[in-house]
Amino acid sequence: MIKNIASFFALSLTIYYSLLFVSFSKDESIDLSKYSTKGMMLNYTVSQGEDLADNSVSFIEPNTAYSPYLNKCFIGFKEALAFKESGGDYFTVNTFGYLGKYQFGKETLKMIGINNPNLFLNNPELQEKAFIANLERNKWILRRDIKQFVGKRINGVVVTESGILAAAHLAGAGSVKKYLRSYGAVGFTDGYGTSIQYYMKKFSGYDTSFAKPNRFAKATTI
């Protein structure tokens, strides 16, 4: 019985494609304006075996609920840091009063020209500008330490520029200077128990060349 059904199905398909071929053969000039993909569920895939030109973006398997994920590019760095700080939430305030997607303290905001925490918390664009400004300011403060310590190993962790800058975001540039220049003897741990060493390891190897050292970096709403 199953064999007969299979044979009938195969025969039906053969007849269908034969009629389809004949139909198109009789009319060689097909009016494509009559055909549309509107409303159809289309899946596009990119082979993971082929590297993209800048090696900055990779794609996960199709038919999942996730967005493309980022490798070690600058956007990957800032989004990974934001996810660790706040889960990527622009409008959150933690139990210590740190604000937004990147969890800025009010004193740090003042140093980069932001004196209205409420405005900051409700302005995602300003938060992104603040992240860049703070990164550039820290990079200027730590420029000599970056040059001196990148590539060395401290407490078992290879020092990288992105690790230094991430640690400065956590603990401040001054604390990172002390950590590096004491070769890890003088550490820092925040109110939740997160250490400079942990950030140096977790955020190592990202490309942070986008951020240029800038002593006077400010974030503005303009």
C-alpha positions in Angstrom: 0.0 0.0 0.0 2.8 2.5 1.0 4.7 1.6 -2.1 1.6 2.4 -4.3 1.1 5.7 -2.6 4.8 6.6 -3.1 4.5 5.7 -6.8 1.4 7.8 -7.2 3.1 10.8 -5.5 6.2 10.5 -7.7 4.0 10.3 -10.8 2.0 13.3 -9.7 5.2 15.3 -9.2 6.4 14.2 -12.7 3.2 15.4 -14.3 3.2 18.7 -12.4 6.8 19.6 -13.4 6.1 18.5 -17.0 3.1 20.8 -17.3 5.1 23.6 -15.6 7.9 23.2 -18.1 5.4 23.1 -21.1 3.7 26.2 -19.8 6.9 28.2 -19.6 8.1 26.9 -22.9 5.1 28.2 -24.8 5.6 31.7 -23.4 9.3 32.6 -23.4 8.7 36.2 -22.3 7.4 35.9 -18.8 5.9 39.0 -17.1 7.9 39.1 -13.8 5.8 42.0 -12.6 3.0 39.5 -11.8 5.2 37.7 -9.3 6.1 38.9 -5.8 7.7 37.6 -2.6 5.6 39.9 -0.5 4.3 38.1 2.6 6.6 35.1 2.1 9.0 34.0 4.9 12.5 34.2 3.3 15.7 32.9 4.9 19.1 34.2 3.9 22.2 32.5 5.0 25.9 33.3 4.8 28.5 30.6 4.8 30.5 30.5 8.0 33.4 29.0 6.0 34.1 32.2 4.2 35.7 35.1 6.0 34.2 38.5 5.5 36.5 41.3 4.2 37.0 43.0 7.6 36.5 39.9 9.8 34.3 42.0 12.0 30.9 40.3 11.7 29.8 36.7 11.6 26.4 35.1 11.1 24.9 32.3 13.2 22.7 29.6 12.0 19.5 30.6 10.2 16.0 30.1 11.6 17.0 31.3 15.1 15.8 34.3 17.1 19.2 35.9 17.4 20.8 38.8 15.6 24.2 38.5 13.9 26.9 38.5 16.5 30.1 40.5 16.6 33.6 39.3 16.9 36.5 41.4 18.1 35.7 44.6 16.3 35.1 47.9 18.2 31.3 47.6 18.1 31.7 44.1 19.5 33.8 45.6 22.3 31.4 48.3 23.4 28.3 46.0 23.1 30.0 43.2 25.1 31.0 45.8 27.8 27.4 47.2 27.8 25.9 43.8 28.2 28.2 43.0 31.2 27.4 46.4 32.8 23.6 46.6 32.3 22.4 43.9 29.9 22.4 46.7 27.3 19.6 48.6 29.0 19.8 52.4 28.5 17.3 53.2 31.2 18.5 51.2 34.2 20.0 52.5 37.4 21.8 50.0 39.7 21.8 49.8 43.5 24.8 52.1 43.7 23.3 54.8 41.5 25.2 54.1 38.3 23.3 55.0 35.2 22.4 53.7 31.8 23.7 51.2 29.3 27.3 51.6 30.3 26.7 52.3 34.0 28.2 55.8 34.4 28.7 57.4 37.8 27.7 61.1 38.2 31.2 62.3 38.8 32.5 60.6 35.7 29.7 62.2 33.7 30.7 65.7 35.0 34.3 65.1 33.8 33.0 64.6 30.2 30.7 67.5 30.3 27.3 66.0 31.4 25.8 67.7 34.4 22.2 66.5 34.1 21.9 62.8 35.1 18.2 62.6 34.2 18.8 64.0 30.7 21.6 61.5 30.3 19.5 58.5 31.5 16.7 59.3 29.0 19.0 60.0 26.0 20.5 56.9 24.4 22.4 59.0 21.8 24.0 61.0 24.6 25.0 57.7 26.4 26.7 56.5 23.3 28.6 59.8 23.0 29.5 59.6 26.6 31.0 56.1 26.2 33.2 57.3 23.3 34.3 60.4 25.2 35.2 58.5 28.4 37.0 55.9 26.4 39.1 58.5 24.6 39.8 60.3 27.8 41.0 57.1 29.5 43.1 56.2 26.5 44.9 59.5 26.8 45.5 59.1 30.5 46.7 55.5 30.0 48.6 56.1 26.8 52.1 55.4 28.3 50.8 52.4 30.2 49.3 51.0 27.1 52.6 51.3 25.3 54.5 49.8 28.2 52.4 46.9 29.3 50.5 45.6 26.2 51.7 42.1 25.5 53.0 41.5 29.0 51.4 39.0 31.4 50.1 40.1 34.8 48.5 37.6 37.2 48.3 35.1 34.3 46.4 37.5 32.0 48.0 38.8 28.8 47.6 42.6 28.8 45.8 44.1 25.8 44.7 47.7 25.0 41.0 46.7 25.1 41.5 45.0 28.4 43.1 48.1 29.9 40.3 50.3 28.6 37.6 48.0 29.9 39.2 47.9 33.3 39.4 51.7 33.3 35.7 51.9 32.6 35.1 49.7 35.6 37.6 51.1 38.0 38.8 54.4 36.7 42.1 55.1 34.9 44.0 55.9 38.1 43.2 52.4 39.6 44.3 50.7 36.4 47.6 52.7 36.5 48.2 51.4 40.0 47.3 47.8 39.0 49.6 47.8 36.0 52.6 49.6 37.6 52.5 47.3 40.6 52.2 44.2 38.3 48.9 43.3 39.8 49.8 43.7 43.5 47.5 46.7 43.9 44.0 45.7 42.7 40.5 47.0 42.7 37.1 45.4 43.2 33.8 47.1 42.7 30.7 46.9 44.9 29.6 43.7 43.2 33.0 42.0 43.5 34.2 42.5 39.9 37.9 43.0 39.7 40.3 44.7 37.3 41.9 41.4 36.5 38.5 39.9 35.5 37.8 42.8 33.1 41.4 42.6 31.7 40.8 39.0 30.8 37.1 39.2 29.7 37.6 42.1 27.3 41.1 41.2 26.0 41.9 41.3 22.3 39.3 43.7 20.9 40.1 46.3 18.3 39.9 49.6 20.1 41.9 51.6 17.6 38.7 53.5 16.7 39.0 55.5 19.9 41.8 58.1 19.8 43.5 59.5 22.9 41.9 62.8 23.7 42.6 64.6 27.0 39.7 67.0 26.5 37.0 64.6 25.2 33.5 65.7 26.0 30.0 64.4 25.3 27.4 66.9 24.1 23.8 66.8 23.0 24.6 68.8 19.8 
